Amino acid sequence: MKTKLLFYTLLLSSLGFSQTIAIQSFATGFSSPSEITHPVGDNRLFVVEQGGIIKILNPNQTTNATPFLNISTIITSGNERGLLGLAFHPSYATNGFFFINYTNLSGNTVIARYSVNPTNPNVALTTGTILMTITQPFSNHNGGCLRFGPDGFLYISMGDGGGTGDPGNRAQNINDNLGKILRIDVNATVAPFYTSPATNPYIGIAGNDEIWAIGVRNPWKFSFNNNDMWIADVGQSAVEEINKITNPQPGMNFGWRCYEGNSTYNTTGCPSNTTMTFPVAQYSHAGGNCSITGGYVYTGTTYPNFANKYFFADYCVNRIGTVNTSNVIAYSANFAGSNNFTTFGQDSSGELYVASGAGTIYKIIDANLATTNFEKNGFSLYPNPAKERFNIKNLNDIELSKIRIFDISGKELLSQNIENNDDVVSTKSLSEGIYIVVLEDVSGNSYRSKLVVE
């Protein structure tokens, strides 16, 4: 199947489409989103709100009325504090564990484990287990991202604790968990319910056991793509940086406070720069940039022109950036209004989403494809990729008359009348591959979209 899908994707890419990044409203009504994620194989999106609530956003674009989790009474929220991170255990389907990163009432970072309700997959148990508490000297630079790596361990981004220029030189201090990427094994069954992997760099020698890498300022989101790790590190006053590490190894030093991006910042007492890992891409604060929001490499199939590109944004400029395989940055046009993008999300099919600080979840689309009028007119297909069937969502109540499905050579394979605005279409007669879906309305207009059948 993978070979077939790769062939179809390459064929579509050869048709000469150019890439135009656009955003389409997918859901609204959230408050200060700080994370969008999901368990392995789960087609729901879990939207984290900074104020302490996690909500479930369904594939049909509805949001469950009852929160998945509400810890608002035990956190401090506002500015850079709050409920900042969420990661589901790789074996969540069997053990029900997930992990959160939040600021407690004393202003310190807490990493805690919670469990889903065993009788209701849409809500969590309300009591968690604290794995670690990390003292924060200032209110900013909390990091907050949680991800499970390909090695099965939980990675944790910790900012340098705040203050201009890392005044305590914490990021370079191997006896301090601030300014670090931590890595822990969360499968321990006795308190503190985690251990430090034996390959962490300071096991058995000077330095904190939990540390995996040092020298970060305020990593606002990192992600894994196969064996690559991408880290977006917020700069001080001049440079925002993007780190890409292929087959990352324990013990890396990303350079802060000695360097801001590739530029010298304060090298007093610093080791040789030959011991440091520098960013593959960076950008300045010219044009109003202020704070990077890290995202993901696109791994979906709907938009072939996005393949192998890393997506990111800046909080202060209303556009989306990409880094290609040559580590060159490109940007979309500025979008209308002001979004202050706070986090990206990736669904189980590899499609990408981005959240505005005002609470809208957008789906990222390639507006230059011939199928773009489909989404602009309020239509969506889900699930996509589809296995045995898919649904048609018609948000604008356009009166439809027919659906037709074509293969990529233009041959019509299916045609059926549509009687409702939300129809279900069987794909059992279709082989694995990529197809073009055409909806026709009663006025003779047509709307096209790609469909992947697995």
Secondary structure, 3 states (H helix, E strand, C coil): CHHHHHHHHHHHHCCCCCCCEEEEEEECCCCCEEEEECCCCCCCEEEEECCCEEEEECCCCCECCCCCEECHHHECCECCECEEEEEECCCHHHHCEEEEEEEECCCCEEEEEEEEECCEEEEECCCCEEEEEECCCCCCCCCCCEEECCCCCEEEEECCCCCCCCCCCCCCCCCCCCCEEEEEECCCCCCCCCECCCCCCCCCCCCCCCEEEECCCCEEEEEEECCEEEEEECCCCCEEEEEEEECCCCCEECCCCCEECCEECCCCCCCCHHHCCCCCEEEECHHHCCCEEEEEECCCCCCHHHCCCEEEEECCEEEEEEECCCCCEEECCCCCCCCCEEEEEECCCCCEEEEECCCCEEEEEECCCCCHHHHHCCEEEECCCECCEEEEEECCCCCEEEEEEEECCCCEEEEEECCCCCCEEECCCCCCEEEEEEEEECCCCEEEEEEEEC
